[in-house]
Amino acid sequence: MNTVRAIFELACPSCGTDECLQVELTTMSTLSADGTEPFGDHYWDGDSHMRCANCGHRGIVTDFELDETAEDTPSASRAVPFQQQQGEHS
């Protein structure tokens, strides 16, 4: 089954959900007098801010990483480009 837990090895350390995690992205954008227009890929890594929309728990991605032996404890840091995991969605 394709879940955030299965694909990214992430889940909320507080409530255990993996269905509604929010992550801060880094992307490029064209700045003009009309505002901004994002373009290209966007990325996140172990230091990106993350929030669980279910319970409100906040931290960084590494706080939400699963241990290899237990599904509810954090593991070591790793950088994960969004495009590498999700394909060409921008």
C-alpha positions in Angstrom: 0.0 0.0 0.0 1.3 3.5 -0.8 1.3 5.5 2.4 3.6 8.2 3.7 4.8 5.7 6.3 5.7 3.2 3.6 7.1 5.6 1.0 8.9 8.2 3.1 9.2 6.3 6.5 7.6 9.2 8.3 4.8 9.5 10.8 3.8 11.8 13.7 5.8 10.9 16.8 2.9 12.2 18.9 -0.3 10.6 17.5 1.2 8.1 15.0 -0.7 9.3 11.9 1.0 9.5 8.5 -2.0 10.8 6.6 -1.8 14.6 7.2 1.8 15.6 7.6 2.7 19.1 6.4 6.2 19.9 5.3 8.0 23.2 4.5 9.3 23.2 0.9 12.1 25.0 -0.8 11.6 26.2 -4.4 12.6 28.9 -6.8 10.2 31.6 -7.8 10.2 34.6 -10.2 9.6 37.8 -8.3 7.8 40.6 -10.1 5.6 43.6 -9.3 2.7 41.3 -9.6 4.0 38.9 -6.9 5.7 35.5 -7.2 5.4 32.7 -9.7 7.0 29.4 -8.5 8.8 27.3 -11.1 10.9 24.2 -11.2 11.3 21.5 -8.6 10.7 21.9 -4.9 12.6 20.1 -2.2 12.6 19.2 1.5 15.1 17.6 3.8 15.7 16.5 7.3 15.9 20.1 8.6 12.6 21.2 6.9 9.8 22.2 9.3 7.0 19.6 9.6 3.6 19.7 11.3 1.0 17.1 11.9 -2.4 18.5 10.9 -4.1 15.8 13.0 -2.7 16.7 16.5 -0.7 19.9 15.8 2.7 18.3 16.8 5.6 20.4 15.3 9.2 19.7 14.7 11.6 19.0 11.8 11.4 16.1 9.4 14.0 14.1 11.4 11.6 14.2 14.4 9.0 12.4 12.3 11.3 9.7 10.8 10.6 6.1 11.8 13.2 3.9 13.4 14.0 0.7 11.3 12.9 -1.5 14.2 9.9 0.5 15.6 7.4 2.5 13.6 6.9 5.2 16.1 10.4 6.5 17.0 12.6 8.9 15.0 15.8 7.7 13.2 18.9 9.3 11.7 18.7 12.4 9.4 18.4 12.0 5.6 17.8 14.5 2.8 14.9 13.5 0.5 14.3 15.6 -2.7 10.6 15.8 -3.3 10.9 15.1 -7.1 13.0 12.0 -6.4 10.2 10.5 -4.3 7.1 11.8 -6.1 8.1 12.0 -9.8 7.6 15.2 -11.9 4.9 16.9 -9.7 5.6 20.5 -9.2 
